Amino acid sequence: MLEADPGIWVTGEAGTAPAALVTMPALRPDAAVLGAQLPDGDAVSQASSKGPKYL
């Protein structure tokens, strides 16, 4: 869905909350869409608990 917008580049994807927390700092995106219902938990809460570098 996001890839259909020519002004948005999807630079990474992760299927689990821990994978997202590793991927985000490595890719340094301008914005991130985080899943609230991943199989292993809530990526939004996990990112928030890690501090401003993830927000």
C-alpha positions as CSV (number, residue, x, y, z in Angstrom):
1,M,0.0,0.0,0.0
2,L,2.7,2.5,0.9
3,E,4.8,1.4,-2.0
4,A,2.1,2.7,-4.4
5,D,2.9,6.3,-3.3
6,P,5.8,7.7,-5.5
7,G,6.9,9.9,-2.6
8,I,7.4,7.1,-0.1
9,W,10.3,4.6,-0.2
10,V,10.0,1.4,1.9
11,T,13.5,0.8,3.1
12,G,13.0,-2.1,5.4
13,E,10.5,-4.6,6.8
14,A,10.5,-6.8,9.9
15,G,8.2,-9.6,10.9
16,T,8.9,-9.4,14.7
17,A,9.2,-6.7,17.3
18,P,12.9,-7.5,18.1
19,A,13.8,-7.6,14.3
20,A,12.2,-4.1,14.0
21,L,14.3,-2.8,16.9
22,V,17.4,-4.0,15.1
23,T,16.4,-2.8,11.7
24,M,15.3,0.8,12.6
25,P,18.6,2.1,13.9
26,A,20.5,0.4,11.1
27,L,18.4,2.0,8.3
28,R,17.7,5.3,10.1
29,P,14.4,6.0,8.5
30,D,12.7,9.4,8.6
31,A,9.5,7.7,9.7
32,A,8.5,4.2,10.7
33,V,5.2,2.3,10.7
34,L,5.2,-0.1,13.6
35,G,2.9,-3.1,14.1
36,A,0.8,-3.1,17.2
37,Q,-0.1,-6.8,16.9
38,L,2.9,-8.8,15.9
39,P,3.2,-12.5,16.9
40,D,5.8,-11.7,19.6
41,G,4.4,-8.5,21.0
42,D,3.8,-4.8,20.3
43,A,6.6,-3.1,18.4
44,V,5.3,0.3,19.4
45,S,5.6,-0.4,23.1
46,Q,9.0,-2.0,22.7
47,A,10.4,0.9,20.7
48,S,9.0,3.4,23.2
49,S,10.7,1.6,26.1
50,K,14.1,1.8,24.3
51,G,14.1,5.6,24.3
52,P,14.2,8.4,21.9
53,K,16.6,6.8,19.4
54,Y,13.7,4.5,18.4
55,L,11.0,7.2,18.4
